[in-house]
Amino acid sequence: MKIFLSHASESKALVRRLTEALPHHVAIWLDRDMMATGHRFGPRIESAIQRQCDFVVVFVDPHAIASAWVQHETTLALQRQVDLQRTFLLPVLLQDVGTAMTGLGIDPEQMLYLDATDLSEAGIAASGRRLADELFMHCSLLVETLRDADRRRLLDALAADITEYKQVAFMWQASMGHSIAVLATNQAAFDQVRDSLTAYNRSAERIIPGLVEHRERITAAWRDRRSLCEDVRNLLASIDGEVYRGTMFALNQVLGAVQRLVDAGPTLPPAEDIARLDADKERLAEAARLSLERMTVLAADVIGDLERELDV
């Protein structure tokens, strides 16, 4: 973690004492300490606040309020805070300046600040510890936010794959609407089935093997929610077993029946044989439809539960 210390030069010694309690792994950007001879202040400071630092700590006293540099640094920090949509500027009050803080764009009624006005040895030490605790708290919140963002991406990826698979599967199932005789004799009807199957296979070849990766990543991200992890495992096992290797795979029997009629020549079998083949087709298509609907409901429930967990 790197923090930028904004302060008036008159308060530098006090600022150094207040930051002595910070852990060694916290990198500090302290104006002249970070600049070599010949560096221009403006661009280096703007770069540090806008791109290099995780937090800006502004030390507020009458000198800081009167400092054009502190005013500029605070303005940059407040702009960055809006961009990040998180706490970025941490005010530390060195003297009780009351509403004069608004000169730095800090409203004491709207923004929490750390009171470090006790300048005794014990007071400075205590303020330094509180500053370290405050930074640790905000850093912990940031880590949690990033973790939720990662989990959101995992969940969005799973939802997108399930949605795509559901769409191509329903399209293939729906293409079986014609009778066996029509599929065997009408090229346009058969082409619709063939094209739907091609789209289904293209998606399934990518999505189904990826279910294992979805399972491992999501159960790792939600490992402290065992019941949710079990629901995820059951959902993905159902998609792979009941749907992909089960009812959807069984639809290939319809294509086999159609191909046998085509191979038998232009004369169709007796009507009762066609009726039996159509009944088998309807049974297989209905089983596929029902399994896809169950998958849709189960996926919506599981993903909904995972989403609600993110909002807790």
C-alpha positions in Angstrom: 0.0 0.0 0.0 1.2 3.5 -0.8 -0.2 6.7 0.8 0.3 10.3 -0.1 0.8 12.7 2.8 -0.6 16.2 2.1 0.4 18.8 4.7 1.9 22.2 5.1 5.6 22.4 5.4 5.3 24.0 8.8 3.8 20.7 10.1 6.3 18.3 8.5 8.0 17.3 11.8 4.6 16.5 13.4 3.5 14.6 10.4 6.6 12.5 10.5 5.9 11.6 14.2 2.3 10.8 13.5 3.3 8.4 10.7 6.0 6.6 12.6 3.5 4.0 13.8 2.6 2.9 10.3 3.9 -0.6 9.3 7.1 -0.8 7.3 5.2 -2.2 4.3 3.3 1.0 3.9 5.1 3.2 1.4 4.8 6.9 2.0 4.8 9.6 -0.6 6.1 12.7 1.2 6.6 15.6 -1.2 10.3 16.5 -1.3 11.4 13.1 0.0 10.1 11.6 -3.3 11.6 14.2 -5.6 15.1 14.5 -7.0 16.7 17.8 -7.8 15.1 19.4 -10.9 11.8 17.6 -10.7 8.7 19.8 -11.2 6.3 19.6 -8.3 3.0 19.8 -10.2 3.2 16.8 -12.6 4.9 14.5 -10.0 2.3 15.3 -7.3 -0.6 14.9 -9.8 0.8 11.6 -11.0 1.3 10.3 -7.4 -2.3 11.1 -6.4 -4.0 10.1 -9.6 -2.1 6.9 -10.4 0.4 5.8 -7.8 -1.1 6.1 -4.4 -3.9 4.1 -2.7 -4.9 6.8 -0.2 -4.3 10.5 0.4 -4.0 11.6 4.1 -4.4 15.3 4.5 -3.2 16.9 7.8 -5.4 19.8 8.5 -4.3 22.9 10.4 -4.4 26.7 9.7 -1.1 26.4 7.6 -2.6 23.6 5.5 -5.8 25.6 4.9 -3.8 28.6 3.7 -1.5 26.4 1.5 -2.3 26.5 -2.2 -0.4 23.2 -2.6 -2.5 21.4 0.1 -5.7 22.9 -1.5 -4.6 21.6 -4.9 -3.7 18.1 -3.5 -7.0 17.9 -1.6 -8.9 18.8 -4.8 -7.1 16.1 -6.8 -7.8 13.6 -4.0 -11.5 14.4 -3.8 -11.8 14.0 -7.6 -10.0 10.7 -7.4 -12.4 9.6 -4.7 -15.3 10.3 -6.9 -13.7 8.3 -9.8 -13.0 5.3 -7.5 -16.3 5.4 -5.8 -14.6 4.6 -2.5 -12.8 6.3 0.4 -9.6 7.8 -0.9 -9.1 11.0 1.2 -8.5 10.6 4.9 -8.4 14.0 6.8 -6.4 14.2 10.0 -7.1 17.2 12.2 -3.9 18.6 13.8 -5.7 21.7 15.2 -9.3 22.5 15.8 -10.0 24.7 12.8 -13.8 24.2 12.9 -15.6 25.0 9.7 -12.5 26.4 8.1 -11.9 22.9 6.8 -14.3 23.7 4.1 -11.6 25.8 2.5 -10.0 22.4 1.6 -13.3 21.1 0.2 -13.8 19.0 3.4 -17.2 19.4 5.1 -16.8 18.2 8.7 -20.5 17.4 8.8 -20.3 15.1 5.8 -16.8 13.5 6.0 -15.3 11.6 9.0 -11.9 12.7 10.1 -9.3 11.6 12.6 -8.8 13.9 15.6 -5.1 14.3 16.3 -5.3 17.6 18.2 -3.8 16.1 21.4 -0.1 17.0 20.8 1.2 15.4 24.0 3.7 12.6 23.6 0.9 10.1 24.6 -1.6 11.8 22.3 0.7 11.8 19.3 1.4 8.1 19.8 -2.3 7.3 20.2 -3.2 9.3 17.1 -0.5 7.5 15.1 -1.9 4.1 16.1 -5.5 5.3 15.2 -4.2 6.4 11.8 -2.6 2.9 11.2 -5.9 1.2 12.3 -7.9 3.5 10.0 -5.7 2.7 7.0 -5.9 -1.0 7.8 -9.7 -0.9 8.0 -10.0 0.9 4.6 -7.5 -1.5 3.0 -9.5 -4.4 4.3 -12.7 -3.0 2.9 -10.9 -2.5 -0.4 -9.8 -6.1 -0.5 -13.4 -7.2 0.2 -14.7 -5.0 -2.6 -12.2 -6.5 -5.0 -13.1 -10.0 -3.9 -16.8 -9.3 -4.5 -15.9 -7.9 -8.0 -14.0 -11.1 -8.8 -16.9 -13.2 -7.6 -19.3 -11.1 -9.7 -17.2 -11.8 -12.8 -17.3 -15.5 -12.1 -21.0 -15.4 -11.6 -21.6 -13.4 -14.7 -19.5 -15.8 -16.8 -21.4 -18.8 -15.5 -24.8 -17.1 -16.2 -23.7 -16.2 -19.7 -22.6 -19.8 -20.5 -25.8 -21.3 -19.1 -28.0 -18.8 -21.0 -26.1 -19.5 -24.3 -26.4 -23.2 -23.9 -30.1 -23.0 -23.0 -30.8 -20.9 -26.1 -29.1 -23.2 -28.6 -30.5 -26.3 -26.9 -34.1 -25.0 -27.1 -33.6 -24.1 -30.7 -32.5 -27.6 -31.6 -35.3 -29.1 -29.6 -37.8 -26.8 -31.3 -36.6 -27.7 -34.7 -38.0 -31.2 -34.2 -41.6 -29.8 -34.7 -42.1 -31.4 -38.1 -43.1 -35.0 -38.5 -40.6 -37.7 -39.3 -42.0 -37.9 -42.9 -41.6 -34.2 -43.5 -38.0 -34.2 -42.1 -37.2 -37.1 -44.4 -38.7 -35.6 -47.5 -38.5 -31.8 -47.1 -35.0 -30.4 -47.5 -35.8 -27.0 -45.9 -37.3 -28.7 -42.8 -34.3 -31.0 -42.5 -31.8 -28.1 -43.1 -33.4 -26.3 -40.1 -32.7 -29.2 -37.9 -29.2 -29.6 -39.2 -28.4 -25.9 -38.8 -29.8 -25.9 -35.2 -27.7 -28.9 -34.4 -24.6 -27.3 -35.7 -25.1 -24.2 -33.6 -25.9 -26.4 -30.6 -22.7 -28.5 -31.0 -20.6 -25.4 -31.5 -21.7 -24.0 -28.2 -21.8 -27.3 -26.3 -18.2 -28.2 -27.3 -17.0 -25.0 -25.5 -19.5 -24.7 -22.6 -19.8 -28.3 -21.4 -16.1 -28.9 -20.8 -15.9 -25.5 -19.1 -18.5 -26.5 -16.4 -15.7 -28.1 -14.4 -13.8 -24.9 -14.3 -16.9 -23.0 -13.4 -17.5 -25.4 -10.5 -14.0 -25.2 -9.2 -13.8 -21.4 -9.3 -17.2 -20.7 -7.9 -17.0 -23.3 -5.1 -13.6 -21.8 -4.2 -14.9 -18.2 -4.2 -17.9 -19.2 -2.0 -16.1 -21.9 0.0 -17.5 -20.6 3.3 -21.1 -21.2 2.1 -21.2 -25.0 1.9 -24.9 -25.3 1.0 -24.5 -22.9 -2.0 -21.4 -24.8 -3.2 -23.4 -28.0 -3.1 -26.2 -26.3 -5.1 -23.7 -25.2 -7.7 -22.3 -28.8 -8.0 -25.8 -30.2 -8.3 -26.7 -27.7 -11.0 -23.6 -28.2 -13.1 -23.9 -32.0 -12.7 -27.5 -31.8 -13.9 -26.6 -29.8 -17.0 -23.8 -32.2 -17.9 -25.6 -35.5 -17.0 -29.4 -35.1 -17.3 -29.4 -32.5 -20.1 -26.3 -32.7 -22.3 -25.5 -36.4 -22.0 -29.2 -37.3 -21.3 -32.2 -35.9 -23.0 -30.4 -33.7 -25.5 -28.1 -36.5 -26.6 -31.2 -38.7 -27.0 -32.5 -36.4 -29.7 -29.9 -37.9 -32.0 -32.2 -40.9 -32.2 -34.6 -38.7 -34.2 -31.9 -37.9 -36.7 -31.0 -41.6 -37.0 -34.7 -42.4 -37.8 -34.8 -39.7 -40.4 -31.6 -40.9 -42.0 -32.9 -44.5 -42.2 -36.0 -43.3 -44.0 -33.9 -41.3 -46.5 -31.6 -44.4 -47.0 -34.6 -46.6 -47.6 -35.6 -44.7 -50.8 -38.5 -42.5 -51.9 -41.2 -44.9 -50.7 -42.2 -44.2 -47.1 -43.0 -47.1 -44.6 -46.6 -47.8 -43.7 -48.5 -45.1 -41.9 -48.5 -47.0 -38.6 -44.7 -47.2 -38.7 -44.5 -43.4 -39.4 -46.9 -42.8 -36.5 -44.8 -44.9 -34.2 -41.7 -43.0 -35.2 -43.5 -39.7 -34.7 -44.6 -40.8 -31.2 -41.0 -41.7 -30.3 -39.9 -38.3 -31.7 -42.5 -36.4 -29.6 -41.5 -38.4 -26.5 -37.8 -37.5 -26.9 -38.5 -33.9 -27.8 -40.8 -33.5 -24.8 -38.3 -35.0 -22.5 -35.6 -32.6 -23.8 -38.0 -29.6 -23.3 -38.9 -30.6 -19.8 -35.2 -31.1 -18.8 -34.3 -27.7 -20.2 -37.1 -26.1 -18.3 -35.9 -27.8 -15.1 -32.4 -26.6 -15.8 -33.6 -23.1 -16.4 -35.5 -22.9 -13.1 -32.7 -24.5 -11.1 -30.1 -22.2 -12.7 -32.2 -19.1 -11.9 -32.5 -20.3 -8.3 -28.8 -21.0 -7.7 -27.5 -17.9 -9.5 -30.1 -15.8 -7.6 -28.9 -17.2 -4.3 -25.3 -16.5 -5.2 -26.2 -13.0 -6.3 -28.0 -12.3 -3.0 -24.9 -13.5 -1.1 -22.9 -10.8 -2.9 -25.3 -8.2 -1.7 -25.1 -9.2 2.0 
